[in-house]
Amino acid sequence: MNILITPKEQICKELTDIDSFLNITMSENAEEAVLRGNDLAVYVARSGKLLADAKYWLNEAMNSETMKTLAETAKNAKATATAINALVNSLCREERYLVDWCERCNRTATHQLSWCVTVISKAKEEMKMTGMYNNNNRQKC
């Protein structure tokens, strides 16, 4: 099963690439929206997979024997559940960061893909309107 899980370093590298693409401002050109939309569809799928992998690594870190021992020690020392959770969360901060970053990239790519659809729909409507206008002018002549 582990052979399908993307290593943490690879997740970070891929997210850096995806994030760079997501930070490019798109014009309202329909052809650009089609090309960008194709890339975004891939990034939505890939960031979803990376999110699942990042959650795997977070769960692995939280379920490690070291974490269990620390949580048990804190519990025996009469630490509150909030304090124990804060301790575990702070020790898993890198894995949690990857999960948060994956979620952000996935959401952003999804919203940008919707924007591409809107730009393409607008261009189609403009083409229809231009075609209707041209047809009406020809008939009057």
Contacts in CASP RR format, 6 or more apart in sequence:
PFRMAT RR
TARGET T0000
AUTHOR 0000-0000-0000
METHOD contacts of the structure
MODEL  1
MNILITPKEQICKELTDIDSFLNITMSENAEEAVLRGNDLAVYVARSGKL
LADAKYWLNEAMNSETMKTLAETAKNAKATATAINALVNSLCREERYLVD
WCERCNRTATHQLSWCVTVISKAKEEMKMTGMYNNNNRQKC
5 53 0 8 1.000
5 56 0 8 1.000
5 57 0 8 1.000
6 14 0 8 1.000
6 49 0 8 1.000
6 50 0 8 1.000
6 53 0 8 1.000
8 54 0 8 1.000
8 57 0 8 1.000
8 94 0 8 1.000
8 95 0 8 1.000
8 98 0 8 1.000
11 50 0 8 1.000
11 53 0 8 1.000
11 54 0 8 1.000
11 57 0 8 1.000
11 98 0 8 1.000
11 102 0 8 1.000
12 98 0 8 1.000
14 46 0 8 1.000
14 50 0 8 1.000
15 47 0 8 1.000
15 50 0 8 1.000
15 98 0 8 1.000
15 101 0 8 1.000
15 102 0 8 1.000
15 105 0 8 1.000
18 43 0 8 1.000
18 46 0 8 1.000
18 47 0 8 1.000
18 105 0 8 1.000
18 109 0 8 1.000
19 101 0 8 1.000
19 105 0 8 1.000
21 39 0 8 1.000
21 43 0 8 1.000
22 43 0 8 1.000
22 105 0 8 1.000
22 108 0 8 1.000
22 109 0 8 1.000
22 112 0 8 1.000
26 32 0 8 1.000
26 33 0 8 1.000
26 36 0 8 1.000
26 112 0 8 1.000
26 115 0 8 1.000
26 116 0 8 1.000
26 119 0 8 1.000
28 119 0 8 1.000
28 122 0 8 1.000
29 119 0 8 1.000
30 119 0 8 1.000
30 120 0 8 1.000
30 122 0 8 1.000
30 123 0 8 1.000
30 124 0 8 1.000
33 115 0 8 1.000
33 116 0 8 1.000
33 117 0 8 1.000
33 119 0 8 1.000
33 120 0 8 1.000
33 123 0 8 1.000
34 116 0 8 1.000
34 120 0 8 1.000
36 112 0 8 1.000
36 116 0 8 1.000
37 112 0 8 1.000
37 113 0 8 1.000
37 116 0 8 1.000
40 109 0 8 1.000
40 112 0 8 1.000
40 113 0 8 1.000
40 116 0 8 1.000
41 113 0 8 1.000
43 105 0 8 1.000
43 109 0 8 1.000
44 106 0 8 1.000
44 109 0 8 1.000
44 110 0 8 1.000
44 113 0 8 1.000
47 102 0 8 1.000
47 105 0 8 1.000
47 106 0 8 1.000
47 109 0 8 1.000
48 102 0 8 1.000
48 106 0 8 1.000
50 102 0 8 1.000
50 105 0 8 1.000
51 99 0 8 1.000
51 102 0 8 1.000
51 103 0 8 1.000
51 106 0 8 1.000
54 95 0 8 1.000
54 98 0 8 1.000
54 99 0 8 1.000
54 101 0 8 1.000
54 102 0 8 1.000
55 99 0 8 1.000
57 95 0 8 1.000
57 98 0 8 1.000
58 92 0 8 1.000
58 95 0 8 1.000
58 96 0 8 1.000
58 98 0 8 1.000
58 99 0 8 1.000
60 95 0 8 1.000
61 67 0 8 1.000
61 91 0 8 1.000
61 92 0 8 1.000
61 95 0 8 1.000
62 88 0 8 1.000
62 92 0 8 1.000
62 95 0 8 1.000
67 88 0 8 1.000
67 91 0 8 1.000
67 92 0 8 1.000
70 87 0 8 1.000
70 88 0 8 1.000
70 91 0 8 1.000
71 84 0 8 1.000
71 87 0 8 1.000
71 88 0 8 1.000
74 83 0 8 1.000
74 84 0 8 1.000
74 87 0 8 1.000
75 84 0 8 1.000
79 87 0 8 1.000
89 96 0 8 1.000
END
